[in-house]
Amino acid sequence: MKRNELKQVLKPLIKECIKEVIFEDGTLSGIISEVMQGLQGTTRQPIVEKKVIKSNQPSEAVLEARKSLQETKKNLQNSTGLKGIFEGTTPMRQSSGKSQHGALRDMDPNDPGVDIRGIMKIAGGAWNQIK
């Protein structure tokens, strides 16, 4: 028997069996009643917009964290004798959340790098001979 012939014979039988189970055995009414019970249990609350007013002054927690950081920094500098070693330096900028790949992904974009213009003078005419 070919696949199409088998499909033509079985499809109506399967359809009839599914209808019988859903409608005659009460399966559909059970599903509907469970859904209705689930909907009655949930209460719909209106969406309320809450506006947050930001002030220019830092909160108490931020002030306390800054104070604690300053004390820790001072204690660390005094205990190691490295007071002022990083004065005048600027921290590297954080990446902008984008996934960056490559050899220079952790480098600051403002870093001028190493000037290699003098290599040509040092090598003399050797660069032209390499070609």
Stockholm file with secondary structure:
# STOCKHOLM 1.0

chainA/1-131         MKRNELKQVLKPLIKECIKEVIFEDGTLSGIISEVMQGLQGTTRQPIVEKKVIKSNQPSEAVLEARKSLQETKKNLQNSTGLKGIFEGTTPMRQSSGKSQHGALRDMDPNDPGVDIRGIMKIAGGAWNQIK
#=GR chainA/1-131 SS CCHHHHHHHHHHHHHHHHHIIIIISSHHHHHHHHHHHHHHHCCCCCCCCCCCCCCSSCCHHHHHHHHHHHHHHHHHHHHHTCTTTTTTCCCCCCCCSSCCCSTTTTSCTTCCCCCCTTHHHHHTTHHHHHC
#=GC SS_cons         CCHHHHHHHHHHHHHHHHHIIIIISSHHHHHHHHHHHHHHHCCCCCCCCCCCCCCSSCCHHHHHHHHHHHHHHHHHHHHHTCTTTTTTCCCCCCCCSSCCCSTTTTSCTTCCCCCCTTHHHHHTTHHHHHC
//
